[in-house]
Amino acid sequence: MTSVHNAQDGREWILDAYRALEPKNYLGEFTSNNVRPDGRPFHTSRPITVLTSFLQRNAYGSAMVTFGNDNASNSNTTGSSTRVIAACTLLVGHPGPSTPTHGDIDVSVSASPLSGPRFDIGGRESVDTSSPFYNYQSGKITNVGGKSTLVNDSVPLTDGTASGSDTQLQPTDTKEIESWIRRTIRSSRFIDPTQLGIEPGKSAWRVRISIQIINHDGNLWDASLLCACAALGDLRLPVVEVDRRSGGVRIVSNEDLDGAINNNTKFERRKGQSLTLGPLPVPLTVAVLPSDDDGSSQDILLVDPTHLEEDVSSGNSVTVVCNTNKEIVEFHKKGSSTRLSVDQIKAVASMGFGRAQELETLVKG
Protein backbone atom coordinates (compact mmCIF):
# COMPACT_ATOMS: atom_id res chain seq x y z
CA MET A 1 0.00 0.00 0.00
CA THR A 2 2.86 2.31 0.84
CA SER A 3 4.50 1.75 -2.54
CA VAL A 4 1.26 2.69 -4.31
CA HIS A 5 1.06 5.97 -2.37
CA ASN A 6 4.72 6.69 -3.03
CA ALA A 7 4.21 6.13 -6.77
CA GLN A 8 1.20 8.44 -6.78
CA ASP A 9 3.12 11.11 -4.86
CA GLY A 10 5.96 10.75 -7.34
CA ARG A 11 3.66 11.37 -10.28
CA GLU A 12 2.19 14.44 -8.56
CA TRP A 13 5.69 15.76 -7.94
CA ILE A 14 6.59 15.34 -11.61
CA LEU A 15 3.38 17.10 -12.65
CA ASP A 16 4.02 19.97 -10.24
CA ALA A 17 7.58 20.34 -11.50
CA TYR A 18 6.38 20.34 -15.11
CA ARG A 19 3.84 23.07 -14.33
CA ALA A 20 6.47 25.17 -12.57
CA LEU A 21 9.24 24.81 -15.15
CA GLU A 22 7.21 24.77 -18.38
CA PRO A 23 3.96 26.65 -17.73
CA LYS A 24 3.18 27.30 -21.38
CA ASN A 25 3.64 23.68 -22.43
CA TYR A 26 1.77 22.50 -19.33
CA LEU A 27 -1.24 24.67 -20.15
CA GLY A 28 -1.01 23.67 -23.81
CA GLU A 29 -1.47 20.01 -22.87
CA PHE A 30 -4.96 20.93 -21.67
CA THR A 31 -5.99 23.62 -24.13
CA SER A 32 -5.13 21.32 -27.04
CA ASN A 33 -7.94 19.11 -25.71
CA ASN A 34 -10.35 22.04 -25.25
CA VAL A 35 -10.17 22.00 -21.47
CA ARG A 36 -8.32 23.87 -18.72
CA PRO A 37 -6.19 22.50 -15.87
CA ASP A 38 -9.04 22.93 -13.35
CA GLY A 39 -11.47 21.13 -15.64
CA ARG A 40 -13.40 24.18 -16.83
CA PRO A 41 -14.33 24.80 -20.47
CA PHE A 42 -12.79 27.92 -22.00
CA HIS A 43 -15.96 30.02 -21.57
CA THR A 44 -16.77 29.07 -17.95
CA SER A 45 -16.06 31.14 -14.84
CA ARG A 46 -15.21 29.81 -11.42
CA PRO A 47 -18.04 29.71 -8.85
CA ILE A 48 -18.47 33.00 -6.99
CA THR A 49 -19.25 33.43 -3.29
CA VAL A 50 -20.27 36.80 -1.81
CA LEU A 51 -20.42 37.45 1.93
CA THR A 52 -21.49 40.85 3.31
CA SER A 53 -21.67 42.57 6.72
CA PHE A 54 -18.88 40.51 8.24
CA LEU A 55 -16.90 43.53 9.53
CA GLN A 56 -19.07 45.24 12.12
CA ARG A 57 -16.65 47.21 14.28
CA ASN A 58 -14.77 49.70 12.14
CA ALA A 59 -16.68 49.67 8.85
CA TYR A 60 -20.08 50.94 7.72
CA GLY A 61 -20.25 48.33 4.96
CA SER A 62 -18.15 45.29 4.10
CA ALA A 63 -17.98 42.35 1.72
CA MET A 64 -15.83 39.36 0.86
CA VAL A 65 -15.78 37.87 -2.64
CA THR A 66 -14.26 34.51 -3.52
CA PHE A 67 -13.67 33.17 -7.01
CA GLY A 68 -13.18 29.42 -7.00
CA ASN A 69 -13.18 26.53 -4.59
CA ASP A 70 -12.87 27.35 -0.89
CA ASN A 71 -11.12 24.00 -0.40
CA ALA A 72 -8.38 24.78 -2.93
CA SER A 73 -5.71 24.18 -0.29
CA ASN A 74 -6.60 20.50 -0.36
CA SER A 75 -3.94 18.63 -2.31
CA ASN A 76 -6.64 16.61 -4.06
CA THR A 77 -8.21 19.76 -5.48
CA THR A 78 -6.90 21.06 -8.79
CA GLY A 79 -8.75 24.34 -8.55
CA SER A 80 -7.72 27.36 -6.51
CA SER A 81 -9.30 30.58 -5.40
CA THR A 82 -8.98 34.34 -5.57
CA ARG A 83 -10.33 36.11 -2.51
CA VAL A 84 -10.61 39.80 -1.63
CA ILE A 85 -12.33 41.75 1.11
CA ALA A 86 -13.57 45.34 1.03
CA ALA A 87 -14.65 47.72 3.77
CA CYS A 88 -16.31 51.14 3.56
CA THR A 89 -15.27 53.85 5.99
CA LEU A 90 -16.51 57.44 6.01
CA LEU A 91 -15.03 60.91 6.15
CA VAL A 92 -16.86 64.24 6.12
CA GLY A 93 -15.49 66.51 3.43
CA HIS A 94 -16.30 69.73 1.64
CA PRO A 95 -18.06 69.34 -1.75
CA GLY A 96 -16.63 71.02 -4.82
CA PRO A 97 -18.09 74.32 -6.01
CA SER A 98 -19.36 72.78 -9.26
CA THR A 99 -21.11 69.92 -7.41
CA PRO A 100 -22.27 71.37 -4.08
CA THR A 101 -24.66 68.49 -3.33
CA HIS A 102 -22.34 65.62 -4.31
CA GLY A 103 -20.25 63.31 -2.17
CA ASP A 104 -17.39 61.21 -3.51
CA ILE A 105 -15.73 57.82 -3.29
CA ASP A 106 -12.10 56.81 -3.05
CA VAL A 107 -10.58 53.37 -3.56
CA SER A 108 -7.43 51.75 -2.24
CA VAL A 109 -6.16 48.24 -3.04
CA SER A 110 -3.61 46.59 -0.76
CA ALA A 111 -1.61 43.37 -0.88
CA SER A 112 1.00 41.67 1.27
CA PRO A 113 3.14 38.52 1.15
CA LEU A 114 0.08 36.67 2.47
CA SER A 115 -1.70 37.50 -0.81
CA GLY A 116 0.78 35.43 -2.83
CA PRO A 117 4.48 34.51 -2.93
CA ARG A 118 5.39 37.26 -5.39
CA PHE A 119 4.18 40.16 -3.25
CA ASP A 120 6.70 41.98 -1.09
CA ILE A 121 6.02 43.64 2.26
CA GLY A 122 5.06 46.85 0.46
CA GLY A 123 2.33 45.10 -1.54
CA ARG A 124 4.20 45.17 -4.86
CA GLU A 125 4.30 42.04 -7.01
CA SER A 126 7.80 41.38 -8.29
CA VAL A 127 8.83 39.64 -11.48
CA ASP A 128 12.54 40.19 -10.95
CA THR A 129 14.21 37.30 -12.78
CA SER A 130 17.42 37.79 -10.84
CA SER A 131 15.80 37.26 -7.46
CA PRO A 132 17.12 34.06 -5.84
CA PHE A 133 14.29 33.89 -3.34
CA TYR A 134 11.21 33.17 -5.42
CA ASN A 135 11.76 29.45 -5.90
CA TYR A 136 12.09 29.15 -2.15
CA GLN A 137 8.51 30.34 -1.70
CA SER A 138 6.71 27.24 -2.80
CA GLY A 139 3.18 26.05 -2.60
CA LYS A 140 3.23 22.74 -0.76
CA ILE A 141 5.28 19.82 0.55
CA THR A 142 5.02 16.50 -1.27
CA ASN A 143 6.12 13.14 0.10
CA VAL A 144 8.35 11.34 -2.42
CA GLY A 145 10.00 8.07 -1.51
CA GLY A 146 9.40 8.62 2.18
CA LYS A 147 11.06 12.05 2.07
CA SER A 148 9.37 15.44 2.28
CA THR A 149 10.13 17.50 -0.82
CA LEU A 150 9.35 21.19 -1.27
CA VAL A 151 7.53 21.82 -4.55
CA ASN A 152 7.02 25.22 -6.17
CA ASP A 153 3.35 25.56 -6.96
CA SER A 154 3.67 28.71 -9.07
CA VAL A 155 5.38 29.82 -12.26
CA PRO A 156 9.09 30.46 -11.54
CA LEU A 157 10.48 33.92 -12.10
CA THR A 158 12.91 32.96 -14.83
CA ASP A 159 13.28 34.43 -18.26
CA GLY A 160 12.23 32.71 -21.42
CA THR A 161 15.69 31.67 -22.56
CA ALA A 162 16.42 29.90 -19.33
CA SER A 163 13.24 27.86 -19.19
CA GLY A 164 12.58 27.34 -22.85
CA SER A 165 9.40 29.38 -22.62
CA ASP A 166 8.58 32.78 -24.08
CA THR A 167 6.25 33.65 -21.22
CA GLN A 168 6.68 37.26 -20.08
CA LEU A 169 5.34 37.67 -16.55
CA GLN A 170 3.31 40.80 -15.83
CA PRO A 171 3.17 42.13 -12.25
CA THR A 172 -0.12 43.05 -10.64
CA ASP A 173 -0.42 46.84 -10.52
CA THR A 174 -2.67 47.66 -7.56
CA LYS A 175 -2.61 51.38 -8.41
CA GLU A 176 -3.99 50.65 -11.86
CA ILE A 177 -6.76 48.52 -10.32
CA GLU A 178 -7.61 51.35 -7.91
CA SER A 179 -7.92 53.89 -10.70
CA TRP A 180 -9.99 51.55 -12.84
CA ILE A 181 -12.45 50.70 -10.04
CA ARG A 182 -12.87 54.36 -9.10
CA ARG A 183 -13.47 55.35 -12.73
CA THR A 184 -15.87 52.46 -13.38
CA ILE A 185 -18.04 53.06 -10.31
CA ARG A 186 -18.31 56.77 -11.05
CA SER A 187 -19.23 56.29 -14.71
CA SER A 188 -21.60 53.36 -14.21
CA ARG A 189 -24.31 55.26 -12.26
CA PHE A 190 -24.17 52.48 -9.66
CA ILE A 191 -24.48 55.07 -6.89
CA ASP A 192 -26.02 58.52 -6.98
CA PRO A 193 -23.44 60.99 -5.60
CA THR A 194 -26.22 63.29 -4.38
CA GLN A 195 -27.13 60.64 -1.78
CA LEU A 196 -23.72 61.30 -0.22
CA GLY A 197 -24.44 65.00 0.27
CA ILE A 198 -25.11 66.23 3.82
CA GLU A 199 -25.37 70.03 3.74
CA PRO A 200 -25.34 71.60 0.25
CA GLY A 201 -22.14 73.50 -0.36
CA LYS A 202 -20.83 72.78 3.14
CA SER A 203 -20.43 69.06 3.83
CA ALA A 204 -20.68 65.68 2.11
CA TRP A 205 -19.63 62.10 2.71
CA ARG A 206 -16.39 60.78 1.26
CA VAL A 207 -16.63 56.99 1.12
CA ARG A 208 -13.29 55.23 1.34
CA ILE A 209 -13.38 51.69 -0.06
CA SER A 210 -10.40 49.74 1.27
CA ILE A 211 -9.77 46.51 -0.65
CA GLN A 212 -7.40 43.87 0.71
CA ILE A 213 -6.18 40.97 -1.43
CA ILE A 214 -6.38 37.82 0.69
CA ASN A 215 -5.38 35.29 -1.97
CA HIS A 216 -4.38 35.93 -5.57
CA ASP A 217 -4.97 33.20 -8.10
CA GLY A 218 -5.89 35.32 -11.07
CA ASN A 219 -8.54 37.82 -12.17
CA LEU A 220 -8.08 40.35 -9.39
CA TRP A 221 -9.75 43.03 -11.52
CA ASP A 222 -13.14 41.31 -11.55
CA ALA A 223 -13.00 40.18 -7.92
CA SER A 224 -11.97 43.64 -6.65
CA LEU A 225 -14.68 45.54 -8.54
CA LEU A 226 -17.43 43.13 -7.50
CA CYS A 227 -16.24 43.25 -3.89
CA ALA A 228 -16.22 47.07 -3.90
CA CYS A 229 -19.77 47.13 -5.28
CA ALA A 230 -20.96 44.55 -2.73
CA ALA A 231 -19.48 46.65 0.09
CA LEU A 232 -21.24 49.76 -1.25
CA GLY A 233 -24.46 47.78 -1.35
CA ASP A 234 -23.92 46.89 2.30
CA LEU A 235 -23.10 50.50 3.25
CA ARG A 236 -25.45 52.30 5.60
CA LEU A 237 -24.81 55.98 6.25
CA PRO A 238 -24.97 56.81 9.99
CA VAL A 239 -27.25 59.24 11.79
CA VAL A 240 -25.62 62.68 12.00
CA GLU A 241 -26.28 66.02 13.61
CA VAL A 242 -25.60 69.11 11.46
CA ASP A 243 -24.77 72.51 12.92
CA ARG A 244 -27.29 74.88 11.32
CA ARG A 245 -24.86 77.79 11.27
CA SER A 246 -21.45 76.37 10.38
CA GLY A 247 -22.53 73.17 8.60
CA GLY A 248 -20.33 71.10 10.92
CA VAL A 249 -21.26 67.42 11.16
CA ARG A 250 -21.18 65.06 14.12
CA ILE A 251 -21.87 61.34 13.85
CA VAL A 252 -24.42 60.26 16.44
CA SER A 253 -23.26 57.19 18.36
CA ASN A 254 -25.51 54.27 19.24
CA GLU A 255 -25.45 55.35 22.88
CA ASP A 256 -26.82 58.77 21.93
CA LEU A 257 -29.48 57.17 19.76
CA ASP A 258 -30.64 55.06 22.69
CA GLY A 259 -30.78 58.12 24.95
CA ALA A 260 -33.07 61.07 25.00
CA ILE A 261 -34.04 62.91 21.85
CA ASN A 262 -31.85 65.92 21.15
CA ASN A 263 -33.93 69.10 21.55
CA ASN A 264 -31.07 71.48 20.83
CA THR A 265 -32.31 73.76 18.06
CA LYS A 266 -28.73 74.54 17.05
CA PHE A 267 -28.38 71.09 15.50
CA GLU A 268 -30.49 69.27 12.96
CA ARG A 269 -30.53 65.49 13.12
CA ARG A 270 -30.40 63.57 9.83
CA LYS A 271 -31.49 59.95 9.62
CA GLY A 272 -29.12 57.24 8.46
CA GLN A 273 -29.90 55.44 5.25
CA SER A 274 -28.71 52.81 2.81
CA LEU A 275 -27.86 53.85 -0.72
CA THR A 276 -30.30 53.41 -3.57
CA LEU A 277 -28.26 51.47 -6.10
CA GLY A 278 -28.31 51.67 -9.86
CA PRO A 279 -27.41 48.92 -12.34
CA LEU A 280 -24.52 46.80 -11.08
CA PRO A 281 -21.36 47.13 -13.21
CA VAL A 282 -20.39 43.50 -13.74
CA PRO A 283 -16.90 42.81 -15.13
CA LEU A 284 -15.83 39.89 -17.26
CA THR A 285 -12.12 39.39 -17.91
CA VAL A 286 -10.92 37.13 -20.72
CA ALA A 287 -7.28 36.14 -21.12
CA VAL A 288 -6.04 35.90 -24.70
CA LEU A 289 -3.59 33.13 -25.46
CA PRO A 290 -1.97 34.17 -28.73
CA SER A 291 -1.84 31.81 -31.68
CA ASP A 292 1.38 30.10 -32.74
CA ASP A 293 3.85 32.13 -34.75
CA ASP A 294 3.33 29.94 -37.79
CA GLY A 295 -0.40 30.72 -37.77
CA SER A 296 -1.37 27.08 -37.36
CA SER A 297 -3.78 27.85 -34.51
CA GLN A 298 -6.21 30.56 -33.48
CA ASP A 299 -6.16 32.73 -30.37
CA ILE A 300 -7.69 31.02 -27.34
CA LEU A 301 -10.01 33.05 -25.08
CA LEU A 302 -10.10 31.95 -21.43
CA VAL A 303 -12.86 33.43 -19.26
CA ASP A 304 -11.96 34.25 -15.63
CA PRO A 305 -8.28 33.30 -15.97
CA THR A 306 -6.23 31.84 -13.13
CA HIS A 307 -2.81 33.21 -12.22
CA LEU A 308 -1.14 30.53 -14.34
CA GLU A 309 -3.29 31.40 -17.35
CA GLU A 310 -2.55 35.10 -16.90
CA ASP A 311 1.17 34.35 -16.82
CA VAL A 312 1.08 32.25 -19.97
CA SER A 313 -0.95 34.92 -21.77
CA SER A 314 1.75 37.46 -20.74
CA GLY A 315 -0.96 39.75 -19.35
CA ASN A 316 -2.84 39.99 -22.64
CA SER A 317 -6.52 40.23 -21.78
CA VAL A 318 -9.70 42.24 -22.21
CA THR A 319 -12.21 43.25 -19.55
CA VAL A 320 -15.74 44.20 -20.49
CA VAL A 321 -18.03 45.77 -17.88
CA CYS A 322 -21.75 45.34 -18.56
CA ASN A 323 -25.03 45.80 -16.70
CA THR A 324 -28.51 44.33 -16.85
CA ASN A 325 -29.67 47.19 -19.09
CA LYS A 326 -27.62 45.65 -21.91
CA GLU A 327 -25.13 48.51 -21.69
CA ILE A 328 -21.36 48.24 -22.02
CA VAL A 329 -20.00 50.48 -19.27
CA GLU A 330 -16.35 49.99 -20.20
CA PHE A 331 -14.13 47.92 -22.46
CA HIS A 332 -10.55 47.72 -21.20
CA LYS A 333 -7.67 46.09 -23.06
CA LYS A 334 -4.45 45.03 -21.36
CA GLY A 335 -1.26 43.89 -23.06
CA SER A 336 0.38 44.90 -26.31
CA SER A 337 -0.45 41.67 -28.17
CA THR A 338 -4.20 41.70 -27.56
CA ARG A 339 -5.95 41.78 -30.94
CA LEU A 340 -9.53 40.64 -31.27
CA SER A 341 -11.70 40.26 -34.32
CA VAL A 342 -15.18 41.76 -34.51
CA ASP A 343 -16.71 38.32 -33.91
CA GLN A 344 -14.54 37.80 -30.83
CA ILE A 345 -15.52 41.20 -29.42
CA LYS A 346 -19.18 40.34 -29.98
CA ALA A 347 -18.69 37.01 -28.20
CA VAL A 348 -17.01 38.69 -25.21
CA ALA A 349 -19.80 41.29 -24.98
CA SER A 350 -22.45 38.58 -25.18
CA MET A 351 -20.82 36.66 -22.33
CA GLY A 352 -20.58 39.91 -20.37
CA PHE A 353 -24.33 40.56 -20.70
CA GLY A 354 -25.07 37.02 -19.53
CA ARG A 355 -22.76 37.41 -16.55
CA ALA A 356 -24.44 40.68 -15.59
CA GLN A 357 -27.83 38.97 -15.42
CA GLU A 358 -26.33 36.13 -13.38
CA LEU A 359 -24.54 38.25 -10.75
CA GLU A 360 -26.96 41.17 -10.29
CA THR A 361 -28.96 39.48 -7.53
CA LEU A 362 -25.96 37.69 -6.00
CA VAL A 363 -23.95 40.87 -5.38
CA LYS A 364 -26.72 43.37 -4.61
CA GLY A 365 -28.65 40.87 -2.48
C-alpha positions as CSV (number, residue, x, y, z in Angstrom):
1,M,0.0,0.0,0.0
2,T,2.9,2.3,0.8
3,S,4.5,1.7,-2.5
4,V,1.3,2.7,-4.3
5,H,1.1,6.0,-2.4
6,N,4.7,6.7,-3.0
7,A,4.2,6.1,-6.8
8,Q,1.2,8.4,-6.8
9,D,3.1,11.1,-4.9
10,G,6.0,10.8,-7.3
11,R,3.7,11.4,-10.3
12,E,2.2,14.4,-8.6
13,W,5.7,15.8,-7.9
14,I,6.6,15.3,-11.6
15,L,3.4,17.1,-12.7
16,D,4.0,20.0,-10.2
17,A,7.6,20.3,-11.5
18,Y,6.4,20.3,-15.1
19,R,3.8,23.1,-14.3
20,A,6.5,25.2,-12.6
21,L,9.2,24.8,-15.1
22,E,7.2,24.8,-18.4
23,P,4.0,26.6,-17.7
24,K,3.2,27.3,-21.4
25,N,3.6,23.7,-22.4
26,Y,1.8,22.5,-19.3
27,L,-1.2,24.7,-20.2
28,G,-1.0,23.7,-23.8
29,E,-1.5,20.0,-22.9
30,F,-5.0,20.9,-21.7
31,T,-6.0,23.6,-24.1
32,S,-5.1,21.3,-27.0
33,N,-7.9,19.1,-25.7
34,N,-10.4,22.0,-25.3
35,V,-10.2,22.0,-21.5
36,R,-8.3,23.9,-18.7
37,P,-6.2,22.5,-15.9
38,D,-9.0,22.9,-13.4
39,G,-11.5,21.1,-15.6
40,R,-13.4,24.2,-16.8
41,P,-14.3,24.8,-20.5
42,F,-12.8,27.9,-22.0
43,H,-16.0,30.0,-21.6
44,T,-16.8,29.1,-18.0
45,S,-16.1,31.1,-14.8
46,R,-15.2,29.8,-11.4
47,P,-18.0,29.7,-8.8
48,I,-18.5,33.0,-7.0
49,T,-19.3,33.4,-3.3
50,V,-20.3,36.8,-1.8
51,L,-20.4,37.5,1.9
52,T,-21.5,40.9,3.3
53,S,-21.7,42.6,6.7
54,F,-18.9,40.5,8.2
55,L,-16.9,43.5,9.5
56,Q,-19.1,45.2,12.1
57,R,-16.6,47.2,14.3
58,N,-14.8,49.7,12.1
59,A,-16.7,49.7,8.8
60,Y,-20.1,50.9,7.7
61,G,-20.2,48.3,5.0
62,S,-18.2,45.3,4.1
63,A,-18.0,42.3,1.7
64,M,-15.8,39.4,0.9
65,V,-15.8,37.9,-2.6
66,T,-14.3,34.5,-3.5
67,F,-13.7,33.2,-7.0
68,G,-13.2,29.4,-7.0
69,N,-13.2,26.5,-4.6
70,D,-12.9,27.4,-0.9
71,N,-11.1,24.0,-0.4
72,A,-8.4,24.8,-2.9
73,S,-5.7,24.2,-0.3
74,N,-6.6,20.5,-0.4
75,S,-3.9,18.6,-2.3
76,N,-6.6,16.6,-4.1
77,T,-8.2,19.8,-5.5
78,T,-6.9,21.1,-8.8
79,G,-8.8,24.3,-8.5
80,S,-7.7,27.4,-6.5
81,S,-9.3,30.6,-5.4
82,T,-9.0,34.3,-5.6
83,R,-10.3,36.1,-2.5
84,V,-10.6,39.8,-1.6
85,I,-12.3,41.7,1.1
86,A,-13.6,45.3,1.0
87,A,-14.7,47.7,3.8
88,C,-16.3,51.1,3.6
89,T,-15.3,53.8,6.0
90,L,-16.5,57.4,6.0
91,L,-15.0,60.9,6.1
92,V,-16.9,64.2,6.1
93,G,-15.5,66.5,3.4
94,H,-16.3,69.7,1.6
95,P,-18.1,69.3,-1.8
96,G,-16.6,71.0,-4.8
97,P,-18.1,74.3,-6.0
98,S,-19.4,72.8,-9.3
99,T,-21.1,69.9,-7.4
100,P,-22.3,71.4,-4.1
101,T,-24.7,68.5,-3.3
102,H,-22.3,65.6,-4.3
103,G,-20.2,63.3,-2.2
104,D,-17.4,61.2,-3.5
105,I,-15.7,57.8,-3.3
106,D,-12.1,56.8,-3.0
107,V,-10.6,53.4,-3.6
108,S,-7.4,51.7,-2.2
109,V,-6.2,48.2,-3.0
110,S,-3.6,46.6,-0.8
111,A,-1.6,43.4,-0.9
112,S,1.0,41.7,1.3
113,P,3.1,38.5,1.1
114,L,0.1,36.7,2.5
115,S,-1.7,37.5,-0.8
116,G,0.8,35.4,-2.8
117,P,4.5,34.5,-2.9
118,R,5.4,37.3,-5.4
119,F,4.2,40.2,-3.3
120,D,6.7,42.0,-1.1
121,I,6.0,43.6,2.3
122,G,5.1,46.9,0.5
123,G,2.3,45.1,-1.5
124,R,4.2,45.2,-4.9
125,E,4.3,42.0,-7.0
126,S,7.8,41.4,-8.3
127,V,8.8,39.6,-11.5
128,D,12.5,40.2,-10.9
129,T,14.2,37.3,-12.8
130,S,17.4,37.8,-10.8
131,S,15.8,37.3,-7.5
132,P,17.1,34.1,-5.8
133,F,14.3,33.9,-3.3
134,Y,11.2,33.2,-5.4
135,N,11.8,29.5,-5.9
136,Y,12.1,29.1,-2.1
137,Q,8.5,30.3,-1.7
138,S,6.7,27.2,-2.8
139,G,3.2,26.0,-2.6
140,K,3.2,22.7,-0.8
141,I,5.3,19.8,0.6
142,T,5.0,16.5,-1.3
143,N,6.1,13.1,0.1
144,V,8.3,11.3,-2.4
145,G,10.0,8.1,-1.5
146,G,9.4,8.6,2.2
147,K,11.1,12.1,2.1
148,S,9.4,15.4,2.3
149,T,10.1,17.5,-0.8
150,L,9.3,21.2,-1.3
151,V,7.5,21.8,-4.6
152,N,7.0,25.2,-6.2
153,D,3.4,25.6,-7.0
154,S,3.7,28.7,-9.1
155,V,5.4,29.8,-12.3
156,P,9.1,30.5,-11.5
157,L,10.5,33.9,-12.1
158,T,12.9,33.0,-14.8
159,D,13.3,34.4,-18.3
160,G,12.2,32.7,-21.4
161,T,15.7,31.7,-22.6
162,A,16.4,29.9,-19.3
163,S,13.2,27.9,-19.2
164,G,12.6,27.3,-22.9
165,S,9.4,29.4,-22.6
166,D,8.6,32.8,-24.1
167,T,6.2,33.7,-21.2
168,Q,6.7,37.3,-20.1
169,L,5.3,37.7,-16.5
170,Q,3.3,40.8,-15.8
171,P,3.2,42.1,-12.2
172,T,-0.1,43.0,-10.6
173,D,-0.4,46.8,-10.5
174,T,-2.7,47.7,-7.6
175,K,-2.6,51.4,-8.4
176,E,-4.0,50.6,-11.9
177,I,-6.8,48.5,-10.3
178,E,-7.6,51.3,-7.9
179,S,-7.9,53.9,-10.7
180,W,-10.0,51.6,-12.8
181,I,-12.4,50.7,-10.0
182,R,-12.9,54.4,-9.1
183,R,-13.5,55.3,-12.7
184,T,-15.9,52.5,-13.4
185,I,-18.0,53.1,-10.3
186,R,-18.3,56.8,-11.0
187,S,-19.2,56.3,-14.7
188,S,-21.6,53.4,-14.2
189,R,-24.3,55.3,-12.3
190,F,-24.2,52.5,-9.7
191,I,-24.5,55.1,-6.9
192,D,-26.0,58.5,-7.0
193,P,-23.4,61.0,-5.6
194,T,-26.2,63.3,-4.4
195,Q,-27.1,60.6,-1.8
196,L,-23.7,61.3,-0.2
197,G,-24.4,65.0,0.3
198,I,-25.1,66.2,3.8
199,E,-25.4,70.0,3.7
200,P,-25.3,71.6,0.3
201,G,-22.1,73.5,-0.4
202,K,-20.8,72.8,3.1
203,S,-20.4,69.1,3.8
204,A,-20.7,65.7,2.1
205,W,-19.6,62.1,2.7
206,R,-16.4,60.8,1.3
207,V,-16.6,57.0,1.1
208,R,-13.3,55.2,1.3
209,I,-13.4,51.7,-0.1
210,S,-10.4,49.7,1.3
211,I,-9.8,46.5,-0.6
212,Q,-7.4,43.9,0.7
213,I,-6.2,41.0,-1.4
214,I,-6.4,37.8,0.7
215,N,-5.4,35.3,-2.0
216,H,-4.4,35.9,-5.6
217,D,-5.0,33.2,-8.1
218,G,-5.9,35.3,-11.1
219,N,-8.5,37.8,-12.2
220,L,-8.1,40.3,-9.4
221,W,-9.7,43.0,-11.5
222,D,-13.1,41.3,-11.5
223,A,-13.0,40.2,-7.9
224,S,-12.0,43.6,-6.7
225,L,-14.7,45.5,-8.5
226,L,-17.4,43.1,-7.5
227,C,-16.2,43.3,-3.9
228,A,-16.2,47.1,-3.9
229,C,-19.8,47.1,-5.3
230,A,-21.0,44.6,-2.7
231,A,-19.5,46.6,0.1
232,L,-21.2,49.8,-1.2
233,G,-24.5,47.8,-1.4
234,D,-23.9,46.9,2.3
235,L,-23.1,50.5,3.3
236,R,-25.4,52.3,5.6
237,L,-24.8,56.0,6.3
238,P,-25.0,56.8,10.0
239,V,-27.2,59.2,11.8
240,V,-25.6,62.7,12.0
241,E,-26.3,66.0,13.6
242,V,-25.6,69.1,11.5
243,D,-24.8,72.5,12.9
244,R,-27.3,74.9,11.3
245,R,-24.9,77.8,11.3
246,S,-21.5,76.4,10.4
247,G,-22.5,73.2,8.6
248,G,-20.3,71.1,10.9
249,V,-21.3,67.4,11.2
250,R,-21.2,65.1,14.1
251,I,-21.9,61.3,13.9
252,V,-24.4,60.3,16.4
253,S,-23.3,57.2,18.4
254,N,-25.5,54.3,19.2
255,E,-25.4,55.3,22.9
256,D,-26.8,58.8,21.9
257,L,-29.5,57.2,19.8
258,D,-30.6,55.1,22.7
259,G,-30.8,58.1,25.0
260,A,-33.1,61.1,25.0
261,I,-34.0,62.9,21.8
262,N,-31.9,65.9,21.2
263,N,-33.9,69.1,21.5
264,N,-31.1,71.5,20.8
265,T,-32.3,73.8,18.1
266,K,-28.7,74.5,17.0
267,F,-28.4,71.1,15.5
268,E,-30.5,69.3,13.0
269,R,-30.5,65.5,13.1
270,R,-30.4,63.6,9.8
271,K,-31.5,60.0,9.6
272,G,-29.1,57.2,8.5
273,Q,-29.9,55.4,5.2
274,S,-28.7,52.8,2.8
275,L,-27.9,53.9,-0.7
276,T,-30.3,53.4,-3.6
277,L,-28.3,51.5,-6.1
278,G,-28.3,51.7,-9.9
279,P,-27.4,48.9,-12.3
280,L,-24.5,46.8,-11.1
281,P,-21.4,47.1,-13.2
282,V,-20.4,43.5,-13.7
283,P,-16.9,42.8,-15.1
284,L,-15.8,39.9,-17.3
285,T,-12.1,39.4,-17.9
286,V,-10.9,37.1,-20.7
287,A,-7.3,36.1,-21.1
288,V,-6.0,35.9,-24.7
289,L,-3.6,33.1,-25.5
290,P,-2.0,34.2,-28.7
291,S,-1.8,31.8,-31.7
292,D,1.4,30.1,-32.7
293,D,3.8,32.1,-34.7
294,D,3.3,29.9,-37.8
295,G,-0.4,30.7,-37.8
296,S,-1.4,27.1,-37.4
297,S,-3.8,27.8,-34.5
298,Q,-6.2,30.6,-33.5
299,D,-6.2,32.7,-30.4
300,I,-7.7,31.0,-27.3
301,L,-10.0,33.0,-25.1
302,L,-10.1,31.9,-21.4
303,V,-12.9,33.4,-19.3
304,D,-12.0,34.2,-15.6
305,P,-8.3,33.3,-16.0
306,T,-6.2,31.8,-13.1
307,H,-2.8,33.2,-12.2
308,L,-1.1,30.5,-14.3
309,E,-3.3,31.4,-17.4
310,E,-2.6,35.1,-16.9
311,D,1.2,34.3,-16.8
312,V,1.1,32.2,-20.0
313,S,-1.0,34.9,-21.8
314,S,1.7,37.5,-20.7
315,G,-1.0,39.8,-19.3
316,N,-2.8,40.0,-22.6
317,S,-6.5,40.2,-21.8
318,V,-9.7,42.2,-22.2
319,T,-12.2,43.2,-19.6
320,V,-15.7,44.2,-20.5
321,V,-18.0,45.8,-17.9
322,C,-21.7,45.3,-18.6
323,N,-25.0,45.8,-16.7
324,T,-28.5,44.3,-16.9
325,N,-29.7,47.2,-19.1
326,K,-27.6,45.7,-21.9
327,E,-25.1,48.5,-21.7
328,I,-21.4,48.2,-22.0
329,V,-20.0,50.5,-19.3
330,E,-16.4,50.0,-20.2
331,F,-14.1,47.9,-22.5
332,H,-10.6,47.7,-21.2
333,K,-7.7,46.1,-23.1
334,K,-4.4,45.0,-21.4
335,G,-1.3,43.9,-23.1
336,S,0.4,44.9,-26.3
337,S,-0.5,41.7,-28.2
338,T,-4.2,41.7,-27.6
339,R,-5.9,41.8,-30.9
340,L,-9.5,40.6,-31.3
341,S,-11.7,40.3,-34.3
342,V,-15.2,41.8,-34.5
343,D,-16.7,38.3,-33.9
344,Q,-14.5,37.8,-30.8
345,I,-15.5,41.2,-29.4
346,K,-19.2,40.3,-30.0
347,A,-18.7,37.0,-28.2
348,V,-17.0,38.7,-25.2
349,A,-19.8,41.3,-25.0
350,S,-22.4,38.6,-25.2
351,M,-20.8,36.7,-22.3
352,G,-20.6,39.9,-20.4
353,F,-24.3,40.6,-20.7
354,G,-25.1,37.0,-19.5
355,R,-22.8,37.4,-16.6
356,A,-24.4,40.7,-15.6
357,Q,-27.8,39.0,-15.4
358,E,-26.3,36.1,-13.4
359,L,-24.5,38.2,-10.8
360,E,-27.0,41.2,-10.3
361,T,-29.0,39.5,-7.5
362,L,-26.0,37.7,-6.0
363,V,-23.9,40.9,-5.4
364,K,-26.7,43.4,-4.6
365,G,-28.6,40.9,-2.5
